[in-house]
């Protein structure tokens, strides 16, 4: 419990910074929406853009003059921020002990390595939950002037659940990298690289149908905003894939951390 509380306090500043970043992103997005709100004429600007580019970023899949449509377009960017934060928390919360030369102190405590990983992982999980709730709350407040309807709130709930699951995937990936990599300084950068690669896959799928097979390798496609908006549900296959990734990465984190030599 002491380790958990210590990590919550130690990562509070990071949570505030990431929450401020995503809050600013939401406010910028909502201010941009004011140019489209209720004015179909502004959509003519999209006619000047290449169709593959429009398809890649779902710019024709939503009605951008409605707050639900605009939020559907922006969802992937909110999720990327959440994914990067989760991956950095997952990797850094473990590797920082070796980076800061404090791992020796942790090892002399009357706790097992498993308990250390569990306490740190739970602290990172709390941060992820807090970030989703903050994103949700800021979103609701930011769009009030546009009088959103019930469909928007239902869609927002789906988006926040999807964002949380994606955060869990990359938190688990970051945790595995932090526990497994001997070059602990590179775990965070590798985690971010994985996020960017999977996002690039997401963009490729939107641009060209020949890359559709990549949808199984990018969590951003598991919870595509267009599908969430049109169907109002999540695909069981992708939920199962998400669970397999999270469980597999967490199990791998415990296994590798218990078996590798730590840098003291």
ChimeraX attribute file (.defattr): number of C-alpha atoms within 10 A of each C-alpha:
attribute: neighborCount
match mode: 1-to-1
recipient: residues
	/A:1	10
	/A:2	8
	/A:3	17
	/A:4	19
	/A:5	13
	/A:6	13
	/A:7	18
	/A:8	20
	/A:9	12
	/A:10	13
	/A:11	16
	/A:12	11
	/A:13	11
	/A:14	15
	/A:15	20
	/A:16	13
	/A:17	12
	/A:18	18
	/A:19	23
	/A:20	15
	/A:21	13
	/A:22	21
	/A:23	21
	/A:24	13
	/A:25	16
	/A:26	22
	/A:27	16
	/A:28	12
	/A:29	16
	/A:30	20
	/A:31	13
	/A:32	12
	/A:33	20
	/A:34	13
	/A:35	14
	/A:36	18
	/A:37	17
	/A:38	14
	/A:39	12
	/A:40	13
	/A:41	9
	/A:42	13
	/A:43	15
	/A:44	9
	/A:45	8
	/A:46	12
	/A:47	10
	/A:48	7
	/A:49	10
	/A:50	9
	/A:51	13
	/A:52	14
	/A:53	14
	/A:54	16
	/A:55	17
	/A:56	17
	/A:57	17
	/A:58	19
	/A:59	19
	/A:60	17
	/A:61	17
	/A:62	19
	/A:63	17
	/A:64	23
	/A:65	19
	/A:66	20
	/A:67	23
	/A:68	22
	/A:69	22
	/A:70	20
	/A:71	24
	/A:72	26
	/A:73	21
	/A:74	19
	/A:75	20
	/A:76	21
	/A:77	14
	/A:78	20
	/A:79	22
	/A:80	20
	/A:81	17
	/A:82	26
	/A:83	27
	/A:84	23
	/A:85	25
	/A:86	32
	/A:87	33
	/A:88	25
	/A:89	29
	/A:90	31
	/A:91	32
	/A:92	26
	/A:93	22
	/A:94	25
	/A:95	28
	/A:96	15
	/A:97	18
	/A:98	19
	/A:99	15
	/A:100	9
	/A:101	12
	/A:102	13
	/A:103	17
	/A:104	13
	/A:105	10
	/A:106	14
	/A:107	13
	/A:108	9
	/A:109	10
	/A:110	8
	/A:111	11
	/A:112	13
	/A:113	16
	/A:114	14
	/A:115	15
	/A:116	18
	/A:117	22
	/A:118	16
	/A:119	20
	/A:120	25
	/A:121	23
	/A:122	16
	/A:123	23
	/A:124	30
	/A:125	21
	/A:126	13
	/A:127	23
	/A:128	25
	/A:129	16
	/A:130	15
	/A:131	25
	/A:132	22
	/A:133	15
	/A:134	16
	/A:135	20
	/A:136	18
	/A:137	12
	/A:138	17
	/A:139	18
	/A:140	14
	/A:141	10
	/A:142	17
	/A:143	18
	/A:144	9
	/A:145	7
	/A:146	14
	/A:147	9
	/A:148	14
	/A:149	11
	/A:150	9
	/A:151	12
	/A:152	19
	/A:153	15
	/A:154	13
	/A:155	21
	/A:156	21
	/A:157	13
	/A:158	19
	/A:159	26
	/A:160	18
	/A:161	15
	/A:162	24
	/A:163	27
	/A:164	21
	/A:165	22
	/A:166	24
	/A:167	27
	/A:168	25
	/A:169	25
	/A:170	29
	/A:171	30
	/A:172	29
	/A:173	28
	/A:174	34
	/A:175	33
	/A:176	28
	/A:177	29
	/A:178	32
	/A:179	28
	/A:180	25
	/A:181	18
	/A:182	16
	/A:183	13
	/A:184	22
	/A:185	16
	/A:186	15
	/A:187	27
	/A:188	22
	/A:189	15
	/A:190	18
	/A:191	25
	/A:192	20
	/A:193	13
	/A:194	18
	/A:195	21
	/A:196	14
	/A:197	13
	/A:198	19
	/A:199	20
	/A:200	15
	/A:201	23
	/A:202	25
	/A:203	20
	/A:204	20
	/A:205	20
	/A:206	20
	/A:207	19
	/A:208	12
	/A:209	10
	/A:210	10
	/A:211	14
	/A:212	15
	/A:213	10
	/A:214	15
	/A:215	18
	/A:216	14
	/A:217	15
	/A:218	19
	/A:219	25
	/A:220	24
	/A:221	23
	/A:222	24
	/A:223	23
	/A:224	19
	/A:225	26
	/A:226	17
	/A:227	16
	/A:228	19
	/A:229	21
	/A:230	11
	/A:231	10
	/A:232	14
	/A:233	12
	/A:234	16
	/A:235	12
	/A:236	10
	/A:237	11
	/A:238	16
	/A:239	16
	/A:240	11
	/A:241	16
	/A:242	18
	/A:243	15
	/A:244	13
	/A:245	18
	/A:246	21
	/A:247	14
	/A:248	14
	/A:249	21
	/A:250	22
	/A:251	13
	/A:252	19
	/A:253	23
	/A:254	20
	/A:255	15
	/A:256	16
	/A:257	20
	/A:258	16
	/A:259	11
	/A:260	12
	/A:261	10
	/A:262	18
	/A:263	15
	/A:264	12
